[in-house]
Amino acid sequence: MTRVIAILIFACTLPLHAAVSFHREIAPILQKSCNGCHRPGKEKGGVTLNSYSGLVKGGKHGEILSPGKPGSSKLIKAIAGPDPSMPEDGDPLSPAQIAIISQWISEGAKDDSPVPIVRVDPPIYRAPPVLTALAFSPGNEWLAVSGVHEVILLNPTNYATIRHLVGEASRIESFEFSPDGKLLAVAAGSPGVFGEIQIWDPATGQRIHTYKVAFDSVYGVHWSPDGASVAFGCADKTARILRVSDGKELVKFDQHSDWVFGAVFVNNGKQIVTGSRDRSLKLVDSSTGTLLDIINRDKEPIVCLAKHPQEDWVVFGSEVRPRLYHARAKPDNINPDRDPNAIREFENFENGVTAIAFSPDGKYLASSGNPPGEVRIHQVDNAQRKATLRAHAGLVFALAFTPDGSRLATAGFEGTVRIFDWSRDRLETNFVPVEIQHRWQASKK
């Protein structure tokens, strides 16, 4: 208590100056000393301190700020006692830092954070970007292609650009059209800064919602059958279910020990299957977040995940090969050496799988990996290879069948989209989905 009083007296004797700025003075202190334990994905005590809204919200034990009353604020009591409880694993804040936080609270704990800049103009590309995601809308109105800070919507007949969906996140990791094709969910992020789910109306280009959900990138977004929620994986080792209408987090599943690269709804939306680099496929109750079972026998790290269009089967890409599994709990008293949910394996790639996609009728599986540029299409019911496409010079990161299954779009490291009549092993077109503006062109303007 003596230290608290001393600091409050020190705060009161600071020279007169402009009001303390949360953005310039308080936020940097919190970022350096507090965000390691109090950020999205790691909300110790339910408290997030990476934003003003999180600070004001408080945590499991109520508010931590009392504007105008630093002596009554739990935040000050935590950082300024004789034996400060925060930061728990770091050096205590200095008297000067505590004093300026105290002064800010005594001045009303006001927020002066700048209004976020909303990007509306498409980025300028000096070279073709790495392409990480592709998707055709269910009614074949659009082909969505990832860019930098944006999703580009193309006409799937002539591949002309229809519109740009420009957001804040620099990296687009995955996206999926809603079951009725009216919305597009995007999993994106700026690594080490934030991860977000964007919800777009592709018909108008309007961004309906942006939900900041994590402190790092998010992956493998998948719609529920009723179109009311989305599931996705996170670099913070969690999988989550989010209600689309208001962003409410319905489930946060935290029983993985490594990055989660995808989550898919199964069994009429009653469960999700999560796939992680920790080698496990986990079956989770989608209403409670309860772990129901680990459905596979650990083999290799899981790097991509997809659900069969009709059956409750999931396929994952690993550092070796694609594997197909039943999305169900294992029978009781099963021999631990057995893998009863395994349906079949597909051919291995030399250095792992980079992308997988089912045809809309579920009869075929496309996969890519290393050797770079090779795409294979297998028959799902017997794992027989039906086609081999020499798609690109570099690694392929995205695959998508057209709604009728007759064509396959491929994209990846070299920044081009290729459309194949895959059953005939025929390349129909090859294009860069963005306009490349060279520096000499920009200097002329």
Secondary structure, DSSP 8 states (H G I E B T S, - for coil): -HHHHHHHHHHHTS---S---IIIIIHHHHHHHTTTTEETTEEGGG---SSHHHHHH-BTTB----TT-GGG-HHHHHHHSSS--SSSSS----HHHHHHHHHHHHTT------------S---BSS------EEE-TTSS-EEEE-EEEEEEE-TTT--EEEEEEEEEEEEEEEEE-TTSS-EEEEEEETTTEEEEEEEETTTTEEEEEEEEESS-EEEEEE-TTSSEEEEEETTS-EEEEETTT--EEEEE---SS-EEEEEEETTTTEEEEEETTS-EEEEETTT--EEEE-S---S-EEEEEE-SSSSEEEEEESS-EEEEESS---TT--TT--TTEEEE----TT-EEEEEE-TTSSEEEEEESSTTEEEEEETTT--EEEEEE--SS-EEEEEE-TTSS-EEEEETT--EEEEEGGGTEEEEEE-SS-B--HHHHHH-
